[in-house]
Amino acid sequence: QVQLVESGGGLVQPGGSLRLSCAASGSIFSIDAMGWYRQAPGKQRELVATMPNGGRINYADSVKGRFTISRDNAKNMVYLQMNSLKPEDTAVYYCNAAVVPTTPPYRYLEVWGQGTLVTVSS
């Protein structure tokens, strides 16, 4: 079984910064892409940023230049540094990973975290 656990959400004023962290744990053989998605109230979940293992990073247009995704493969962690936050960034942020487990089935599984709430408000 593989789990993703996010941390770092909270309340921040417009223009402020937050850093989200996501730790993958469990029966992990390898991890390909890791990323962040978000879901605002009344809206569909949307991609924020994804980072394949050794591949090209992809950002949503709405966060380019403000958010930075990074990962530590040795620790099976992915981070999201969020700067110049805006009220429209308010959402539940979810970590996502494509994981090959050490147990059957020996193929990539899409795993989601439980989400962490980010609220940008004065």
C-alpha contacts under 8 A as a table, 3 or more apart, distances in Angstrom:
res1	aa1	res2	aa2	distance
1	Q	26	G	5.60
1	Q	27	S	5.58
1	Q	101	P	7.45
1	Q	103	T	7.98
2	V	24	A	7.01
2	V	25	S	5.74
2	V	26	G	4.52
2	V	27	S	5.77
2	V	28	I	6.68
2	V	99	V	7.99
2	V	101	P	7.28
2	V	111	V	7.38
3	Q	24	A	5.65
3	Q	25	S	5.36
3	Q	26	G	6.22
3	Q	111	V	7.23
3	Q	112	W	7.68
3	Q	113	G	6.95
4	L	22	C	6.37
4	L	23	A	5.55
4	L	24	A	4.55
4	L	25	S	6.57
4	L	95	C	6.90
4	L	96	N	7.62
4	L	111	V	7.14
4	L	112	W	6.26
4	L	113	G	4.56
4	L	114	Q	7.54
5	V	22	C	5.38
5	V	23	A	5.33
5	V	24	A	6.67
5	V	95	C	7.71
5	V	113	G	5.42
5	V	114	Q	6.77
5	V	115	G	7.86
6	E	20	L	7.00
6	E	21	S	5.55
6	E	22	C	4.27
6	E	23	A	6.59
6	E	94	Y	7.36
6	E	95	C	6.61
6	E	113	G	6.41
6	E	114	Q	7.18
6	E	115	G	6.27
6	E	116	T	6.15
7	S	20	L	5.77
7	S	21	S	5.26
7	S	22	C	6.40
7	S	116	T	6.35
8	G	18	L	7.04
8	G	19	R	5.90
8	G	20	L	4.53
8	G	21	S	6.16
8	G	116	T	7.36
9	G	18	L	7.18
9	G	19	R	7.62
9	G	20	L	6.30
9	G	116	T	5.36
9	G	117	L	5.29
9	G	118	V	4.93
9	G	119	T	7.93
10	G	116	T	7.96
10	G	117	L	6.15
10	G	118	V	5.01
10	G	119	T	6.07
11	L	118	V	6.16
11	L	119	T	4.73
11	L	120	V	5.93
11	L	121	S	7.13
12	V	16	G	6.02
12	V	17	S	7.17
12	V	18	L	7.57
12	V	118	V	7.79
12	V	119	T	6.29
12	V	120	V	5.01
12	V	121	S	6.30
12	V	122	S	7.65
13	Q	16	G	5.47
13	Q	85	L	7.62
13	Q	120	V	5.41
13	Q	121	S	5.02
13	Q	122	S	4.99
14	P	84	S	6.98
14	P	85	L	5.36
14	P	86	K	5.09
14	P	87	P	6.33
14	P	120	V	5.75
14	P	121	S	5.98
14	P	122	S	6.48
15	G	83	N	7.03
15	G	84	S	4.15
15	G	85	L	4.86
15	G	86	K	6.39
16	G	83	N	6.15
16	G	84	S	5.48
16	G	85	L	5.49
17	S	81	Q	7.48
17	S	82	M	5.37
17	S	83	N	4.40
17	S	84	S	6.24
17	S	85	L	6.21
18	L	81	Q	6.18
18	L	82	M	5.23
18	L	83	N	6.76
19	R	79	Y	6.94
19	R	80	L	5.59
19	R	81	Q	4.45
19	R	82	M	5.93
20	L	79	Y	5.51
20	L	80	L	4.99
20	L	81	Q	6.45
20	L	82	M	7.91
21	S	77	M	7.08
21	S	78	V	5.99
21	S	79	Y	4.54
21	S	80	L	6.56
22	C	77	M	5.50
22	C	78	V	5.28
22	C	79	Y	6.25
22	C	95	C	6.32
23	A	75	K	7.69
23	A	76	N	6.11
23	A	77	M	4.61
23	A	78	V	6.82
24	A	76	N	5.43
24	A	77	M	6.15
25	S	28	I	6.95
25	S	76	N	7.42
27	S	101	P	5.37
27	S	102	T	5.29
27	S	103	T	6.87
28	I	31	I	7.41
28	I	99	V	6.76
28	I	100	V	6.21
28	I	101	P	4.50
28	I	102	T	5.59
29	F	99	V	7.50
29	F	100	V	5.44
29	F	101	P	5.03
29	F	102	T	5.04
30	S	99	V	5.92
30	S	100	V	5.20
30	S	101	P	7.00
31	I	34	M	7.56
31	I	53	N	7.42
31	I	76	N	7.78
31	I	97	A	6.95
31	I	98	A	5.78
31	I	99	V	4.48
31	I	100	V	6.21
32	D	52	P	5.70
32	D	53	N	5.03
32	D	97	A	7.15
32	D	98	A	5.40
32	D	99	V	6.36
33	A	50	T	6.78
33	A	51	M	5.49
33	A	52	P	3.76
33	A	53	N	5.57
33	A	97	A	5.68
33	A	98	A	5.46
34	M	50	T	5.85
34	M	51	M	5.44
34	M	52	P	6.21
34	M	53	N	7.76
34	M	78	V	6.71
34	M	95	C	7.44
34	M	96	N	5.64
34	M	97	A	4.30
34	M	98	A	6.57
35	G	48	V	7.62
35	G	49	A	5.53
35	G	50	T	3.97
35	G	51	M	5.83
35	G	69	I	7.74
35	G	78	V	7.26
35	G	95	C	5.85
35	G	96	N	5.17
35	G	97	A	6.36
36	W	47	L	6.49
36	W	48	V	5.41
36	W	49	A	5.34
36	W	50	T	6.27
36	W	80	L	7.57
36	W	93	Y	6.72
36	W	94	Y	5.61
36	W	95	C	4.73
36	W	96	N	5.97
37	Y	45	R	6.56
37	Y	46	E	5.43
37	Y	47	L	4.39
37	Y	48	V	4.89
37	Y	49	A	6.94
37	Y	93	Y	5.72
37	Y	94	Y	5.11
37	Y	95	C	6.48
37	Y	96	N	7.35
38	R	45	R	5.42
38	R	46	E	5.46
38	R	47	L	6.54
38	R	48	V	6.56
38	R	91	A	5.87
38	R	92	V	5.43
38	R	93	Y	4.25
38	R	94	Y	5.77
39	Q	43	K	6.23
39	Q	44	Q	5.88
39	Q	45	R	4.26
39	Q	46	E	6.30
39	Q	91	A	5.23
39	Q	92	V	5.31
39	Q	93	Y	6.59
40	A	43	K	5.36
40	A	44	Q	7.25
40	A	45	R	7.35
40	A	90	T	6.37
40	A	91	A	4.15
40	A	92	V	6.35
41	P	91	A	6.89
47	L	50	T	7.66
47	L	59	Y	7.72
47	L	60	A	6.38
48	V	59	Y	5.82
48	V	60	A	5.17
48	V	63	V	7.10
49	A	57	I	7.19
49	A	58	N	5.43
49	A	59	Y	4.36
49	A	60	A	6.26
49	A	69	I	6.60
50	T	57	I	5.79
50	T	58	N	5.27
50	T	59	Y	6.73
50	T	69	I	7.42
51	M	54	G	7.89
51	M	55	G	6.70
51	M	56	R	6.57
51	M	57	I	4.67
51	M	58	N	6.63
51	M	69	I	7.17
51	M	70	S	7.48
51	M	71	R	7.98
52	P	55	G	4.70
52	P	56	R	6.50
52	P	57	I	6.79
59	Y	63	V	6.69
59	Y	64	K	5.98
60	A	63	V	5.65
60	A	64	K	6.41
61	D	64	K	5.35
63	V	66	R	5.42
63	V	67	F	5.58
64	K	67	F	6.21
65	G	68	T	7.77
66	R	82	M	6.16
66	R	83	N	5.13
66	R	84	S	6.07
66	R	85	L	7.70
67	F	80	L	6.71
67	F	81	Q	5.49
67	F	82	M	4.48
67	F	83	N	6.00
68	T	80	L	5.68
68	T	81	Q	5.06
68	T	82	M	6.63
69	I	78	V	7.25
69	I	79	Y	5.63
69	I	80	L	4.60
69	I	81	Q	6.39
70	S	78	V	5.77
70	S	79	Y	5.22
70	S	80	L	6.57
71	R	76	N	7.57
71	R	77	M	5.56
71	R	78	V	4.09
71	R	79	Y	5.89
72	D	75	K	5.50
72	D	76	N	5.97
72	D	77	M	5.20
72	D	78	V	6.30
73	N	76	N	4.78
73	N	77	M	6.38
74	A	77	M	7.90
82	M	85	L	6.59
85	L	89	D	6.47
85	L	120	V	6.74
86	K	89	D	5.37
86	K	90	T	7.58
86	K	120	V	6.14
87	P	90	T	5.64
87	P	119	T	7.39
87	P	120	V	4.71
87	P	121	S	5.85
88	E	120	V	7.58
89	D	118	V	7.60
89	D	119	T	7.52
89	D	120	V	6.69
90	T	117	L	7.74
90	T	118	V	5.40
90	T	119	T	4.61
90	T	120	V	5.41
91	A	117	L	5.99
91	A	118	V	5.53
91	A	119	T	6.63
92	V	115	G	5.80
92	V	116	T	5.35
92	V	117	L	4.27
92	V	118	V	6.02
93	Y	115	G	5.27
93	Y	116	T	5.26
93	Y	117	L	6.14
93	Y	118	V	6.99
94	Y	112	W	6.80
94	Y	113	G	5.74
94	Y	114	Q	6.63
94	Y	115	G	4.41
94	Y	116	T	6.61
95	C	112	W	5.80
95	C	113	G	5.18
95	C	114	Q	7.92
95	C	115	G	6.92
96	N	110	E	7.09
96	N	111	V	5.70
96	N	112	W	4.71
96	N	113	G	6.52
97	A	110	E	5.83
97	A	111	V	5.36
97	A	112	W	6.76
98	A	108	Y	5.74
98	A	109	L	5.50
98	A	110	E	4.74
98	A	111	V	6.40
99	V	107	R	7.83
99	V	108	Y	5.11
99	V	109	L	5.20
99	V	110	E	6.44
99	V	111	V	7.08
100	V	106	Y	6.14
100	V	107	R	5.26
100	V	108	Y	4.52
100	V	109	L	6.19
101	P	104	P	7.15
101	P	105	P	7.40
101	P	106	Y	6.13
101	P	107	R	7.19
101	P	108	Y	7.50
101	P	109	L	7.74
102	T	106	Y	6.79
103	T	106	Y	6.36
104	P	107	R	7.87
